[in-house]
Amino acid sequence: MKLCFLLVSLWACNVIEVTLSERCDDWGEDLTKKVQVYNGEPGRIKCPLFQDFERYSYSTAHSAGLTLMWYWIGQGKDLEEPINIRLPEGRISKRNDTLWFRPAVLNDTGNYTCMLRNTTYCKKVAVPLEVIEKDPNSCKSQQAKVERVELPSDNLGILNCLDIEGFYPSTVTPDVAWYMNCSLVDNFAERFVQGTTLTFSMTRLRYEGNYTCIVTYEDNGKRYNLTRTAAVKVVGSPYNAKPPVILLPNNMTTYEFEAGQQAQLQCEVSFSFVKNSRTDVWWTIDGKNVDDIADPKINVTESVQEDAYGNKVIREVLIIKDVTAEVLKRSYTCYAKNTLGETSQQALVKLKAVTPRYITELACGLGATLVLVLVLITVYHVYWLEIVLFYRAHFGTDETIGDGKEYDVYVSYARNAEEEEFVLLTLRGVLENEFGYKLCIFDRDSLPGGNTIEAVFEFIQRSRRMIVVLSPDYLTEKSISMLEYKLGIVCQNAICTKLVIVEYKPVQCTHAGITQLRDSVSFVRWDGDRSRNSSSKFWKALRLALPLRSLTAGSSWNESYSSQSDISLDRIHKRKKQLKRAPNPCPAKANAAAKSGQALAPVSKLKNGPKGPRACQCCVTYCDEGNKRRSKTQTLTRTKWETHLCRPVTYGKKKQWIPNGNSQEPPASQISALTLRQYSDLSNNNNDLYVL
């Protein structure tokens, strides 16, 4: 009978215990209280029931008959087991509401549950414990949770070694070593170690980093280490703390929106760092918070920008779709708040006046026209020579038609080897062979013998342009080049032949006549090798100064007159003999002699002059060896302009003609002979004159 009663009692107790365990309030796992301990270092777990879930302390609960029990589930296990705190080594122990590990090992990792219960009451909560190893050659582990500590900039800062209270008796003085980023703090500038405290005499931004303290102490004859790491963050000084400042909107900014457009109102607020302060920004419409308005057309976006000291700029944008005039009549206000104060600012909005469409089109048209004009001006500035030449080639007037001229260009140059090579090879080769111009080069196209002045003057008159190859040698006095230049000036003034100056070499001492011509004739500069290509700027500018000439017009002439070597010397001598044997008397003098019965003196044609009919445009009067007046024109020719190279002078009752520019004193008997021989080296005729 007694045995049966005992069995029934045990069964009843088990039923009651199972029932109570099923009715125990389980608060689950509190991850916020997770504990990390380095392997081989002391650790502790405090029961969260007396911190967050109960209103009374452990002593009060113990006095009320409640018992605190600890269970654990090892890592990788499913069965919860009670913790044996009576192990011989005493590594795990319990004191009040705390479970101690002296020291913790890797196998201690798991979830630890503290249960407070009696026969009618039961509550429990689990706390995770993680035992970790330090990284190799480091004072800490990358897995360790680091607590952030804020120190005000430019102020005194104090950093305490965290969570070491209660590990050793207050009578024990531990050894403490401080490290910054695992570098031992020893004589660091403005940082001093004072036991478990690291003092910053002046906190600066460059002192930010991870600070680790290692505390070493003895307990019951055993030596333990405690490793704690804190991340120091330098924040704004408390002296700079102030209420928020709204940057946008402001009274100087008005938001304009067109009807149907999406409106965006930006609220930009500056917050200084305030410790443990919230920073709030929000919009209101007609005094109502936007968060409380259920309108799909209204939306809010927020962005935060923070500097190194913790100061913030918060931008909150209010977005309104499909704006109408009624929507813009509402009141839109931005609010900002922190622990030091609150401020607000209303946004100024209005409906934007729509610009008429024709004004926009007109503005676009004017802009496009202006751009086009600028482009055309730029193109003309860069390619004006090509444009003018193209226009002349297609729309220009051919001045060679009906002008009676035989040559396009007469070339005047200094007689030296370098300039002769330039004229005969470069200038003649490009103008005749590539551009089809007909050039008159005196040394090439004149016949031997005759009067040089008359021949040069005749060639210039029968040419449309006269090119002067200007160089220091060209301006040599009493040279044939100066003779050609002065005769060219005569025809230039008579609008008979236009001058074109080709500056072959720079002239140091500028000739007075050349300086006067710069404003009235075309000047083209030869730049050496850069001008040799026929497509260079030199040839384009020269073609622009020359008469319009098509390439097909001069091709037939170029085939027979393209170079001096094309003219046979035998033909030149043959032509010279024919001129000597065939005199041609002047018709006017022949008629006068026939009436008077006198014989006519034979007058030969010009020996070294050009062939064919002549069109006299301007005439020259000059003096022969006897200072007798002679004229370059015939009596039947009607002149346009006349130039006298000699003038009459009366000595007593006798009238004489002397070269223009000489003094009025009677010439010596030998002056005439000397004057006539000034150009004896240039001509076979001793009737050549010195022209002033």
Secondary structure as UniProt FT lines:
FT   HELIX           2..22
FT   STRAND          25..29
FT   HELIX           31..33
FT   STRAND          35..38
FT   TURN            39..40
FT   STRAND          43..46
FT   HELIX           48..50
FT   TURN            51..53
FT   HELIX           58..63
FT   TURN            64..65
FT   STRAND          67..74
FT   TURN            75..76
FT   STRAND          81..82
FT   TURN            88..89
FT   STRAND          92..95
FT   TURN            96..97
FT   STRAND          98..101
FT   HELIX           106..108
FT   STRAND          110..117
FT   STRAND          122..132
FT   TURN            136..137
FT   TURN            142..143
FT   STRAND          147..152
FT   TURN            153..154
FT   STRAND          157..160
FT   TURN            165..166
FT   TURN            170..171
FT   STRAND          175..180
FT   TURN            181..182
FT   STRAND          183..184
FT   TURN            189..190
FT   STRAND          191..194
FT   TURN            195..196
FT   STRAND          197..200
FT   HELIX           205..207
FT   STRAND          209..219
FT   TURN            220..221
FT   STRAND          222..235
FT   HELIX           238..240
FT   STRAND          245..248
FT   TURN            251..252
FT   STRAND          254..257
FT   TURN            259..260
FT   STRAND          263..271
FT   TURN            275..276
FT   STRAND          280..285
FT   TURN            286..287
FT   STRAND          288..289
FT   HELIX           290..292
FT   TURN            296..297
FT   STRAND          298..306
FT   TURN            308..309
FT   STRAND          312..320
FT   HELIX           325..328
FT   STRAND          332..338
FT   TURN            339..340
FT   STRAND          341..346
FT   STRAND          348..351
FT   HELIX           357..395
FT   TURN            399..402
FT   STRAND          407..412
FT   HELIX           417..421
FT   HELIX           422..427
FT   HELIX           428..433
FT   TURN            434..435
FT   STRAND          439..441
FT   HELIX           442..445
FT   HELIX           452..461
FT   STRAND          463..470
FT   HELIX           472..475
FT   TURN            477..478
FT   HELIX           480..493
FT   TURN            494..495
FT   STRAND          498..503
FT   HELIX           512..517
FT   TURN            518..520
FT   STRAND          522..525
FT   HELIX           528..531
FT   TURN            534..535
FT   HELIX           537..545
FT   TURN            551..554
FT   HELIX           555..561
FT   HELIX           564..566
FT   HELIX           569..581
FT   HELIX           587..596
FT   STRAND          618..623
FT   TURN            625..626
FT   STRAND          629..631
FT   TURN            635..636
FT   STRAND          641..644
FT   STRAND          646..651
FT   TURN            652..653
FT   STRAND          654..659
FT   TURN            660..661
FT   TURN            669..670
FT   HELIX           671..676
FT   TURN            677..682
FT   TURN            686..687
//
